[in-house]
Amino acid sequence: MSRSAALSLLACLALCCPILIGQLCFQSFDAYAHNDDFLYARCTQILIDEGRYQHVSQHGQLAASVASHCLWGALVCLPTGFSYDQLHLAVGLAATLGVVAIYLAARELGGSHRIALLSAMAMLVGPFYYGMSFTFMTDVTAASMASIAVFGYARGVVRDSMAWLIVGSIGASLAMWSRQTHLCVIAVPTIALIGDAWHRRRFRRAAFGLLASCALPLLSFLVFELGWLVPGDDARVGIVDVETRDLAWLKQTIVFVYAGGLLTGLAALPLLPLLVARVCRPAENVALRKAQSWATGLVGLLWAGVFAVTGLRTYITQATGYILYNAHLGPILLADQDDPGRWSDIGGVSWPPWIWQIVTALSIISLALLAGLAATSIGRLIRRPHESGAVDAVLRRDWFIAGLIGCMLAASAALLAMVEMVYDRYWMLLYPMLFPWIGSQRIFPAVPPVRTVRGVTAAVAAMILLMFTMSFVFVHDFLAWNDARHDQVRVWLDQGLAARDFDAGNGINGWLRSAEDVATHGRPGDDTPFWRGLAQHALAIGPRPGWEVEKTISWRSWAAAGKQCTLYVLNKRGP
């Protein structure tokens, strides 16, 4: 085995460690339905037990493209049978495969072993990617499949290989069948192949490459839109489309732009020392240096200006470390839904705002440096063809990096223009493009000082460890909280209560309801979307008017330094 192959193997083994650590440390918590898990879990259970694909929709409306996600879950469940433990393991395995693909893609694009590994590890330990790896939500599976697609496309473009372009197209198709938004990954090879064809005047070859890259994903999308696998005519892409584009929508879009920038900066935050080191490199060209400075300064001033003008109140988080509407690793539509102030709180778990203000400020710096790096990458591509002796493979790499940047911008614009509510986790769509791009960069000069390399590497490793610690703590609290509420559900069921009798939250009620009706329509006499209107018993984060506190349940929070946190078991007063 060559030294390069040995290093790659060691890197892949290292990328297995964070998920493995979580799986081992959290064995005491059973896995349960959470948030939208029940939609995909019930589909997977039917696939295993009855050998057929049965789509499960959310109160008869939402029909997402989850076929590949459910198939992956079923494959992992086959040896031992259906269980939520196996479903969560399936997502953990997908998360690991995804970051291995990110590492390999960065290597294919010319990144060193060191930078490619650090970039892939930064993606893995982020709170969204790592946190969602302990659920059966589609986000990580889709990001993983899109990452595999990016790797296949990268190798296909750089090596001028049709076979690898087809591998990428299979990955893109599978990603689309997990979350249809991830179809946008085909923009990466499209930009790269068209750019390369324009430079080399090889249009026929590029046409075959585009066919190999895009035909299967587009055909898959057509199958989805025509309802040949996912049933229903009113639940396609249009279900999330914005109904009215007016001044209020424009204002909300501006908020989403700001929030999306913060989340992108947060994703790359562990790599901040690398980005600083890249900025501090001697200028390759005066024009490139100016472009980098202008882009960095403009983005930094815009985001820092909003942060300052709002009195530092627009920081990146709510109580559990997530942004905007829903804390997906916090409570999901418990009886507290009428009190939005408690929605992101899992029973008193919060950190002081100053912590998140610091994280936000650093995320703004990270975002500004990414903008400067993007300007440099595009400027280098414009300049490279005019250099004497430019190698075709190097030019193809540059065009592929341009494809990554272009795809991120296009995907962001599509989300902002078409999706009514851009949740925090939606921005994971950018990860398969963001991290191979960073991992492919030449951070240090050709002959860098050893102390500089070691110092920057140590700083990145420390920030990755800090981010992993934060994500690890959040996952513990989510699992501990979820374990406590499921214990109470078992008590209710042992007492002979039916699912209609209690409100334990969207995930639990949805799982029980989907056993009766795979379309999960509301029951007669109950017009609430998650079947809580007939409940006489409920779980809540705090007392609620019209309900009596029967008892409280305690669980221990790591984020709150070992504090005993409380869930309330409520009984409804009166008839």
N, C-alpha and C positions, 0 to 999 in steps of 0.2 A: 504494500500500500504506500502510495506517495505521501509526502509530508502534507501537501494540500488536501488530499482526501482524508487523511487522519485528522487534520484540523476541522474539516467540515463535519466529520463524524462526531468529534467532541462537541462542536457547537450545537449540533442537533440533539445530542444527549443533554446538554445544559438547558436547552429550551424545553425539555420534558420536565424539568425539576419543579417549577412553580406550581403547575397543576397537580403534580404528584404530591407535593407537600400539602396542598389544600385537601386533596382527597384523603390523605392519611390523617391529617390533624382534625378533620371534621367528620370522622367516621361515627362519632357518637350521635350525630344529628341524622335523623331519617330524612329522606328526600320526599317532598310533597309538591302538590300543585301550587303554582304561584303565578299571579298575573294572568297572562294568556296561555300558560303552559297547557291548560286543560284542552284547548282547541286542538293542539297538535298531539297531545298524549292520547286522547281518545281515538283520534285517527290512527295513530300508531298501534294502539291496542287492538283495534278492529282488524288492521292489516295483519297482525301476528296471529290473532285467534281465528279469523275467518278467511284470511288470504285474499281480501279484497280492499280496494282503496275507497274509503268512505270519508268524504270531506265533511268537516264539522265547522259550522259557521257560528258567528257571535250574534245572538238573538235575531237570526235569520237575515242578517245584512252583510256582514263582512266575509268575503271569500278571497283569501290571500293565496298566493302560489306556494304552498308549503309541501309539495309532493316529495321533493328530494330530501327535505329536512325529516319528514316522517319515515321515509325509506331508510335513511341513515340511522335513525333511532331504532327502527325494527331490526336492522342488521346487527346492531350492537346488543339488542335484547335477545337475539336468537339462542345463544348458548344457555342462558339461564331463565328465559321467560320474561314477560313484561313486568317492569317495576319502574318507579320513578328514580330509584338509585341508578339503574342502568341507563335511563334516559339522560340523567345529568352526567353520567360517565361518557355517554356518546358526545355530548357537547364539549366536555373537557378534552376528549380525544380530537375532536374537530378543531378546537382552539389550538392545540399543539401542532397539528398538521398545518394549520394556517400560518403560524409564525415560522415553521420550518420552510414553507414555501416562500415567505417573505425574505428569509435569510438567503435562500438559493437564488431568488430573483435579484437581490442586491449584488450578489457575487457575479451573476451573469452580466450585470450592468457595469462591472468593473470595480465594485467595492471590495475593500480588503476584508479578510476574515474578521478582524477586530470590529470595524465599523458596521459591517453587516450583522454581526451577532448582537452588538449593542442596540442597533435599531430594532431588530426583531424582538429582543427582550423587552425593550421599552414599550412596544405595542402590546406584548403579552401581559405585563404587570399593570397596565392602566386600569382605572376603576371600572370602566364600562366593559372592556373586553374580558378582564379577569372576573369581574363580578357576574356577568352574564354567563360565564362558563360553568356556573353552579345552578343553572336553571335549564329549562327546556325551551327557552325562547329561541326564535329563529335568527336573531341578530348575529351571533357568533358563527353559526353554521354557514350563513350566507357570506359573511366576511371571509371565512376560511376558504370557501369554494371560490370566491372572487380572487383571493390571494393565490390559489393554485392556478387560476386562469391567468393572472398577471405573470406568474413564473413561466407557464407554457408560452404565452405570447412573447415574453422577453427573450426566451431562448429561440423561439421561431424567428423573430425579427433580427436579432443579433447574428444568428447563424444562418439566416436565410433558408430556414427549414419549414416546408409546408407541413410536415408531420407534427412538429411542435406547435404550429399555429392551430392545428386541429385539436391537439391536447388542450390548448388554451380555450378553444371554443367549447369543448365539453365542460370545462370548469365554469365558463360563463353561463352555459345553459343550466347547469346544476345550481349555480348561484341564483339565477332568475327563478328557478322552481323552489327556492327557499324564500327569497324576497324579490319581488319583481323590479324594485328600484335598482338592483345590482346588475341589471342588463346593461347599464351605462358603461360597464367595464370594457365593452367592445370598442368604445371610443379610443382607448389607448392604442391598440394596433392600427386602428383606422387612421389616426393622425400620423403615427410612425410610418406606416406603409406609403401613405400619400406623400408625406414629406420626402421620404427616401426616393420615391419614384420621380418626384419633381426634380430632385437634385441629380439623379443618375439617368433620367429619361428612360426608365424601364417600366413603362406603364402596363404592358401586358403581364409581366411578372407580378406587379402590384395588384392587378385585377384578380389574379388567381389567389394571391395572398389574402385579399379582402374577402373573397368567397370562402376560403378555408377558415377565416377568423370569425366571420359574422353570419354565415348562412344558418348554421345550426341554432345559435342563440335567437336569431330573428324568427326562425320557424317555431321554436319553443314558445316564444312570446305570442305568435299567432295562434298556436294551439290553446294557450291560456285565454287569450282575449275572445276566442270563439266559443269558449266554454266546453271544449271537448274532454277536459279532465276535471276542472273545477266547475261545478254546475252553477247555473243562475245567470241571468242577463243583466242584472242591475248592480253587480258587485265586482266590477272590473277596476281598472286603474282610476276611473272617474269617481270612485267612492271617496277618495281622499282629495279630490280636486277642489280648488277654491270656488265657492259658489258666486261670490261677489268681490270684484276687485275695485275697491273704493279707497277713500282717504284713510279709513280705519285699517284696511288691509295693508296699505303702504306703511303706515306707522308700525304695525305689527311686524312687517317684513324687515324694517330697519332694526327692530329689537332682535329678530332672528339672526340678522347679519352680525350684529355685535356679539350675540351669544355663540353663534357658530364659530366666530373668530376666536373667542375665549376657549371654546372646547378644543379647537384645533391646536391652539397654543398649549393647552393642558396636555393633550395627547403627546406632543413632542417635548414636554417639559423635562423629562429625564435626560434628554439629549442636549439640553441647553449648553453645557460646557463644550460639546462638539460644535454647535452652531457658533459660539463665540470664537472658538479656535479657527473656524473656517473664515470668519470675518477678519480675524487678525493676520491671516496669511498675506504675504506681499502681493500687491496687485498684479494680476496677469496682464491687465490692460487698463489704461486710464478710463476709457469709456465704460468698461465693465464695472470698475470701481465706482464711478459716478452713478450708474444705474442701480447698483446695489445700495449705495448710500441714500439715494432718493426714495427707493422703494421701502427700505427699512424705516427711514425717517417719517415718510407719509403715513404708513400703516401704524407705526408706533404712536405718532401724534394723534391720529384719529381715535384709536381705541383708548389711549391714555387720557385724551381729552374728555371722552364720554365718562370714563371712570372718575375723573376729577370733578367734572361739572355736576355729577350726581352725588357728590359728597362721599364717594367711595362706597355707596350703597349697592351699586350694580356689580357686586362680586359674584364669583362663579358658582355659588352653591346655595342650596337650602340646607336643612339640618343634616341630611345624610350624605352630602357630598355630590349632589347632582343638580342640574339646572332646569329652569323653565317649568313645565307643567307637572310632570309626575316623577317622583323618585322611585324608579323601578326596582330598587332593592330596599325600599321602605314599604309601608303598608299600601295595599292596593284596595281602595274602595271599601274600607271597613265602615262601620256605622258612623264614623266621623266625617263622612263625605260632605255634610252640610257645613262643615267648619274648615274652609280651605287653609286656615292658619295652622291646622294640625296635620294637614295632609302629608307633609314631608317629614313628619316626626314619628319615630317609632317608640314613643313613650319616654320622652325626656332626654333622648340622645342628641346632643348637639355640641358643636365646638364654638368657641368665641369667634365673632366676626373677624377679629384682627388676623386670625390664622388664614381665613379664606381671602382676606384682602391681600395678604402677602402672596398667596398662591396666585391670585388674579393678576397682581402686578408682574410676577415672574412669567405668567402665561402670556401677557401682553408683549413682554420682551421676546419670548420665544416666537410668537406669531410674527412680530416685526422682523426678526432675523430670518424666518422662513420666507417672508416676502422678498427680502434682499437676496436670499439664495435662489429664489425662483427667477428674479430679474437676471441674475448672473447666468443661470442655466440657459435661459432663452437667448441672452446676449451672446453666449459662447456658441450656441447653435447657429446664430446668424453670421458670426465671424468665422467659424470653422471651415466652411466650404471654400473660403478664399485663401486659406493657408496652403502653402505648397506641401505636398506629401501627406495630405490628410488621408487616413486609412478608412476604407469603406465601413469596416466593422465599428470603428470609433464613431463615425457619422451616424450609423444606424443606432448606436447606443444613445447618442445625443437626441436623435429623433424620438426614440422611445421615451426618454426622460421628458421631452416636450409633450409626448402623449400622456404621460402620467400627470403632468401639471395641467394640461388642457382638460383632461377628464375630471380632475378635482374641481376645476372652475365650473365646468359644464354641469357636473352633478350637483354642486352647491346651488347654481342658478336654477336648476330644475326643481330641487327641493323647495327653494324659496318661492318660486313662481307657481308651483302646482300643488303643493301639499298644504293643507289648511292649518295643521298643527304640527310643527317641526319639533318632535320630542328630542331630548338629549341623545338618546341612543341612535337616532337616525343618522347622526354625523359619523357613526362608525363606517358608513358607506365609503368614506374617504381613506380609511386605514390601508386598504390594499394598494393604494397609489402613493400615499404619503410616506410610508416607512421604507419601501424599496428605493424611493427617490433619495431620501436622506442617507440610507445605507450605501448608496452607490457613489457618494461624494468622496473626493480626495480632500480630506480634512487637513492633512499635514503636507509640508513641502516634500520634494523627492527625497531629501536627506534630512529628516527632522531631528532636532535634539532629543536624545533619549529621555531626558527629564521631562520635557514638554509632553511627549507621548504618554509617558507613565502617569504624569500628573493629571492630564485630561481624562485618561482612561479611568483613573481612580475616582475622579470627581463624578463621571458619568455613572460608574458602578455604585457610588454612594447614593446618587439621586434615584437610580433604579431601585435600590434597596429601600429607600424611603417611600417611594411610590408603591412598591410591593407591600410594605408594611401597612400603609394606609388602605390599600385594596383588601388586604388580608383581614384587617380589623373590620372593615365594612361587611365583608362576606360572612365573617363569624357572627356579627350582630344580626344580619338578615336571617341566617340559618337558625340561630338561637331563638329569635322572635317567631319565625315561622314554625319551629318545633313546638313552642309553647302554645300557639293557637291551634295547632293540629291536635295536641293533647286534649284540649277542651272539646274539639269537635268529636273526638272518640268518646268522650264522656257523654255528650249529647246523644250520639248514636246508640250508645249502650243503654241510655235511658229510654230508648224507643222513639226519639224525635225523628221526624223526616226532614229532608233538605229544605222543604218550604217553611219549616218552623224556626229556622235560625239564619242569622246573617253573620257569616264568618269571613266575608270578603269575596271579591270577584273570583279569584282563582279556585277557592274551595267550593263555593256555590255553583260555579260554572262546571266544575268536574262532576259534581253530583247530578246537576241538571242534565248534562250531556248524556248520562246513562239512560235517561228517559227519552230525550229528544235531541238528535244530533244537530238540529237547527237551533236548539236552545232558545226557542220562542218563549215569551213570557207566559205565565200561567193565567188561567181565567181569574179575573178579579185583581190581578197584580200588574200594574202598568209600569213598574220600575224595571230598568234595563237589566239589572242583575238579581232579580227575584227576591228582593228584600222587603217588598211591600207587605207580605203576609207574615213576616217574622215576628215571633214573640220573644225570641232570645237573640242576643247579639254580642259580638266582641267589639270593643272600642278601645281607643287610646286614652280616653278620659270620660268622665260622667257626661250624660246627655239628657237634655230636658225631656220629660215624659217617660223616662226609663229609670228603674230602680237598680242599684248596684247589688247584685247577688253575692259576688265575691271578686277578689282580685287574683291575678296570676303574676308571678315574678319570674324574670329571667335576667341574667347577668350580661351587661354590656362591656365589651372591651374598649369601644370608642369613648365611653364615659368613665374610663379608668376603673372598671370593675363595679360600677354602680348597679344596684338592683333596680331594674325597670319594671313597669307595671302595665299589664293588660287588664281591662275591666270586663267582667261578665255581667251583662245587663238583662233584665226582664222588663217587658213593656207593661206600663201601668194601664189599668182599665181594660175595656173590651177590645 
